[in-house]
Amino acid sequence: MRTTLDLPEALIEEAMALTHISTKTDLIKTALQNLIQRERVKNLKQYFGKVDLDIDLDALRQR
């Protein structure tokens, strides 16, 4: 999909230098993948301590 974006050139250059990604397209793809992954992890953290797995650790250790 083609999209026109107005991005700060300094931001793009710094990101490309830090990541060693050579094309702007690959840089944007990587950035979006990282953003999606970070948001998914953040959403998973909402469930911390709320899911009861009903696991007996002593029984698992005896196996």
C-alpha positions in Angstrom: 0.0 0.0 0.0 1.4 3.4 -0.9 1.1 6.2 1.6 2.6 9.6 1.7 4.0 10.6 5.1 5.5 13.8 6.3 8.2 12.5 8.7 11.1 14.5 10.2 14.2 13.7 8.2 16.5 13.8 11.3 14.3 11.2 13.0 14.4 8.9 10.1 18.2 9.3 9.7 18.8 8.6 13.4 16.6 5.5 13.4 18.3 4.2 10.3 21.7 4.8 11.8 20.8 3.1 15.1 19.1 0.1 13.5 21.4 -0.3 10.5 18.2 -0.6 8.3 19.0 0.6 4.9 15.6 1.5 3.5 12.9 3.8 4.8 10.2 1.2 4.0 11.9 -1.5 6.0 12.5 1.0 8.8 8.8 1.9 9.0 7.8 -1.8 8.8 10.1 -2.6 11.7 8.9 0.3 13.7 5.3 -0.7 13.3 6.0 -4.3 14.2 7.8 -3.2 17.4 4.9 -0.8 18.3 2.4 -3.6 17.8 4.4 -6.1 19.9 4.8 -3.5 22.7 1.1 -2.8 22.8 0.2 -6.5 22.8 2.5 -7.0 25.8 1.0 -4.0 27.5 -2.5 -5.5 27.0 -1.3 -8.9 28.3 0.0 -7.3 31.5 -3.6 -6.3 32.3 -4.3 -10.0 33.1 -1.4 -10.3 35.6 -2.8 -11.9 38.7 -6.3 -12.1 37.3 -6.2 -15.5 35.6 -6.5 -18.5 37.9 -4.8 -21.4 36.3 -5.6 -23.8 39.2 -2.2 -25.4 39.1 -0.8 -27.5 41.9 2.9 -26.8 41.8 3.7 -29.6 44.3 2.0 -32.1 42.1 3.9 -30.9 39.1 7.2 -31.1 40.9 6.5 -34.7 41.9 6.1 -35.8 38.3 
